[in-house]
């Protein structure tokens, strides 16, 4: 087969490896379901509360466990069988989605129950994201790791394009319940893929001895000794706190500022996926370790500009255009940072280092909570309203614009200011690691 004989720099070469192919297909399918559920959940919060702060708080509830447990998740991932850990987390995530569906069908869903469900999912995500990222580079030869990272990003971005579009259609036609059923079905593909994988015994985890504290110190010590990698992760944190809240606040912006329907909101979310898909195709075709530092800085700058521009859009088409740039630059940035980790970090430490990066997902949501609260406060002050009063569109629109402008400027300053540190060269990984 042509796929099986592809050169290491071929676009699809990593898919020639059976275990990688199974993981890739399973996670693409499951990711689509996750996006559909997230879209429905965000729209439900807007309908229940109409508040930017409440929308941001829900995202923060899911993020908090990742922030508190992220480093410990990395230690666990480096010590246990990563495939079995993924099977456990995915099964429990399916249970969480089933509880969500039951509450919605019985009309017992409340904002408080949504917060509880988000917290539970956050605990599972802290393990799931780290285990998946640590397992992936062990499934292909080292020269293929940049391609594998980019191809994994390509698959995720296909779901970011298809997921919101399908979710918008489901939300408009069969409601939140239909979206939750779709997510439940998607779990089966990933579980079956994990069960079908055949991994050598060495993939059962590093099995490091010593205490958890010793393991944490070893992982953090590695980052202290590699300043370029440390600077790349620090920039990811800053862009996550100030730039990624755009995603969390998009349903509010779509409904209040752009006056769109659920289907229109799904189309806007898909626009970000279009940009991410286009960027991932380019990154997959051109990815190499040598281009990583430049890609991190350039994509960070473009991401910042997209955040600023989005806040001034008042038409869905203009907003969609900005979201294409936002999604493309964010994907390119994330892929470059992950390629640096997967290519440079030894396998026995990879789970711990990946867990440090994965904590930026938590910061996305905590940033959304802070920015959402600030937007609500500015809008209420502008309208002369007290706490709890509904905020009119005429006050919310300029508050959102101000929020995105300030956030984008901070991101831009961070990307430009970190260029020299990100561009430095860390020591290469030891042979055989």
N, C-alpha and C positions, 0 to 999 in steps of 0.2 A: 504493500500500500504506500502511496505517496506520503501520507501523513507519518507513517512509521519511519521513513527514511529522510525526513526533513532535517536540514542542517540546524545547529543550535541557534543561528540567528534568523531562522524562518519565523514568519508571523505566528504560525500555528504549531510550531514544534513542541511546546510543552504538552499539547493535547495528545501527542503520541504515547505519553506515559499514562498507563491505565488508571493508576490511583489518582493522579492529578485530574484526569478527565472526569472521573467519578465525583471528586470533590467539587470541581468547577460546575458541572451540570446540576448537582444537588443544591449548591448554594445559590446559583442563579435563580433556580425555581423558588427556593425558600425566601430569597431576598425580595422577589416580586410580591409574594404574599405579605411579607413584613411591611413593605411600602404601602400596599393597599390598606392594611389595618391602621398604619400610622396616619394616612390621609383621612380615613373615616373618623378616627379618634380626634384628630385636630378639628375637623368640621363639627363634630358633636360638641366639643368644648365651646366653640364659637357660638353655636346655637343655644347652649345652656347658659353661658355667661356673657358673651360679647365683650370680653375683657382681654387686653393684651397681657396684663399681669397674670391672670389665671392661666392663659395659654402658656406663658413662659414658666409658670410654677409647675405645671404638669410635666413639661420637658425636664425641669430641674429634678422632679421626683424620680424620673427614670434615670437621670444622670448621677444622682448622689451616690448610689451604691457603687457605680463604676469608679468614682473618685475615691471613696473610702476603702474599697476592696481591690482596686486595680493592681497594686503592687503585690498583694498577697496572692491574687489570681495568677500573676506571673510566676511566682514561686511554685504554686501547685501545678501549673502547666508544664514546668520544667521537670517535675518529679513523677507524673502519672502518665498513663496511656492516653494520649491526646484524642484518639478516635473515640474511646469509650467515654471520655469526658464530654465530647461533643454530642454523642448519642444521649447522654443523660440531660444535658442542658436543652437540647432540642425537644426532647419528650416533655420536659417540664414547661417549656415555652408553649407547646401545643396545649397543655393543660390550662395555662394562663389564658390563652385565647378562647378556650372552651368556656371558662368561667365568665369571661367578658361577654361572649355570645349569649349565655344563659341569662345574665343580668339584663341584657338588652331585650331579649325576647319576652321576658317577664315584666318589662317596664320598671325595673328596680334600679336601673343605672343612675348614679348621681355623680356629681363632681368629686365627692369624697371617695367613692368606690373607684373612680378612674385614677385618682392619686395612688390608692393602694395597689391597683393592678400595675401601674407604672413602676412603682417601687419594686415589686416582685420581678418584673421583667428586667429591671436594671441590674438586679443581683445576677440573673442568668446571663445577661449580656457581658458583664464583667469577665466571666469565664469564657463565654462563647467566642467573643471577638479575639481574645488573646490566644486561645487554643487553635483557632482556625489559622491565624496568621503565623503561628509558630510551626504548625504542621506543614503548611504549603511548601516551603522551600526544601523540605526533606523528600518531596515527591518527585523532584527533577534534579538533573545534574547541576552543579554550581554555575557553569557558563550560561545556563538557561534561566537562572533566577530573575534577571531583569525582565525577560520576556514573560515569565510566569506571573510576576507581579503585575505587569501591564495587562496581560490577558485576563487575569482575575479582575482587574479594574474595568476592563472592557465588558466582561460579563455583568458586573454589578451595574454598570452604566446602561446596558441594554434594559435591565430591569427598572432603572430610574426613568427610562423613556416609556417603557410599556406599562410599568406599574401604575403611575399616576393617571395615565390615559384610561386604562382599564378600571382603575379605582374610581375615577370620575364618572364613568359610564355606570358602574355598579351602584355608586352612591346615589346617582340621579334616578336610576331605574328600580333598584331593589333595596336601597337604603343601607344603613350601617350593617344590618344583619347579613346582607349578601357579601359585603366586604370581609366580614369576620369568617364566614364559611369558606371563602376563597383562601384566606390565610391558613385555615385549618387543613385544607386539602394540600396546600403547598408543602407542609411539613413532611408529608409521606415521601416525597421525592428525595429529600435530604437524608432521612433516616434510612431509606433503602440504599442510597449511594454509600453511606458510611458502613452499612452492614456488608456491602459487596467488596469493600476495599481489602486488599491483602498487603499487610505491612510487615516488614522484617522486625525481629524482636527488638532491635535497637531503637525503634520508634516508640517504644513504650515509655519513653521519657528519660531524662538524664539520670534520675535517681540519686541526685546529689545528697550526700550525708550532711550532718551538721544541723544547726537550728535554723528556724525560719529567719531569725534576725541575721545570722551569718549569710544566708542566701540573699537577703535583701541588700546587705552591705556589699556583697560581691557584685551584684547587678548595678547598683548605683556607683560603685567604684569604677566599673568599666566605663560608664558615661563620663565620670570626672576625668578619666584618662584619654577621652576622645572628644576634644572640644568642638570639632565640626559637626559631629553627630549630635552633641548636646545642643548646639546652637540651632540645628535644624528642628529638633523637637520643641525647643523653646519658641521658635517662630510659629510652629504649628499650634502651640497653646494660645499665643496672642491672636492669631487669625481665627482660632476657634471661639475665643471669648467674645471678640468684637465683630467678626464678620459672619460667622455661621448662624447667629440668631435670625438672619434674614429668612432662613428656611423655616424656622419655628414660627415666625410671625407672618409668613406668607398667607395663610388662610384668612387672617384678619385684614391684611392689606388688600387681598383679592375681594373680600366682601365689602369692606368699608370704603376704600379708596377707589378701586376699579369697578365696584358694583357688579361682580360676576356671579354666576350660578355655580353649583357644585361641579358641573362639567367644565365650566371655564376655569375654576380653580385647579382641576385635574390637568387641564391643558397647560396652565402656567407651570405647574410642578413638572410636567413632562418637558417643558422647554429647557429647564435646567438639565434634564437627562439628555436632550439632544446635544447640548454643548459638551456634556461629559462624554457622550459616545463619540463625537467627532474628535475630541481631544485624545481619548483613549486609543482610537485607531492610529492617530499620529504617534502617540507615545509608544504603542506596541511595535510600530514599524521602525522607530528610531531609538528605542531605549538602549542605553548603555551606561555603565558606571561613570564613564568620563564626563557625560553631560549632566549628571545629577545636580551638582552645585548650581550651575547656571539655571537649570530648569526650576529649582526651588525658588530662587530669587525672582526670576521673570514671571513665573506663574503667580507668586505672591503679590507682585505689583499689579498685574492684570486683575487679579481677584479683588483687590482693594478698590480699583477704579470702577469695577462692575457694581460693587456695593453702593458706592456713592451715587452712581448714575441711576440705579434702580429707585432710590428714594425720591427722585424727581419725576418719575413716570406717572402719567395720569391716564394712559390708554393701554389696554391689554396688549396690543401689538408691541408697543415700546417696552413695556415691562417684560414681555417674552424675549425680546432681543437682548435685554440686559441679563436675563436669566440664562440665556444661552452662553454668554460670556462668563457669567458667574459659575455655572456648572462645569464648563470646560477648564477654566483656570483652577478651580478647586480640585478637580480630578487630577490634573497635571501635577499640582503641588503635592497632593497626597501620595500619588504614585511615586514621585521622585523621592520623598522622604522614606517611604516604605522600601523602595529599592535600595537605598543607602543602608537601612537596617538589615535587610535580608542578605545583602552582599557582604557586609562587613562584620556582622556579629556572629560569633561561634554558636553552633547549635545548642550547646549546653546552657548558654546564657540568653538565647533568643527570646524565650517566653518572658523573662523579666524585662528585657529592653522593650519588647513589643508592648508589654503592659504599661510601661511609662508613656509611650506614644498614645496608646488606646485611651488613656485618661483624658486626652483632649476631646473625645466624644462627650465626656461628662461636662467639660468646660463649655462646649457648644451650648448645652442646655442651661447651665448655670448663667452663662452670659445672656441667654434669651430671657431668663427670669429677671435679671437685673435691668436689662434694656427695656423689657416689657413694663416693669414697674416704673421706670423713669419716663417712658412714653405716656403711660396713664397719668402720672403726676403732672407732666407738662400740659397734657390735654385738659385735665381738670382745672389747672390753674388758669389756662387760657380761657376756659368757658366759665370760670368762677363757680365751679361745682365742688361740693363736699364729697368725702369718701362714700362709695357705694352708688352714687347717682349715675344713670346711664350717660355715656359720653357721646355727644353729637358728632356726626361726620365732619362738620366744619372745624371742630377742634382737634379731632384725632388725626386728620390728614397731615397738617403741618407738624404735628408732634412726631409722627412716624418719619417724615422727611428729615427732620432735625436729628432724630436718633440714628438713621442710616448714614447721614453725612458725617457725624462725629465718629461713628464706628469705623467708617471707611477711611477716614483721615488717619486714625490711630493705626489701622492695619497697614496703610501705605508707609507711614513713618517706620513701623517695625520692619517691614520687608526691605526697605532701603537701608536702614540702619544695621541690619544683620548681614549684609552682603559679604563683607570681608570675612566674618567668622564662619559663615556657612561655606564659603569658597575655599577654606583651608583644607589641607589634606591630612586625614588621620592615618595611623598605621594600618597596613593591610592585614587581614585576618591570617592566622597561622595556617600553613598548608594542612589540609585534611580536616580542618574544623568545619 
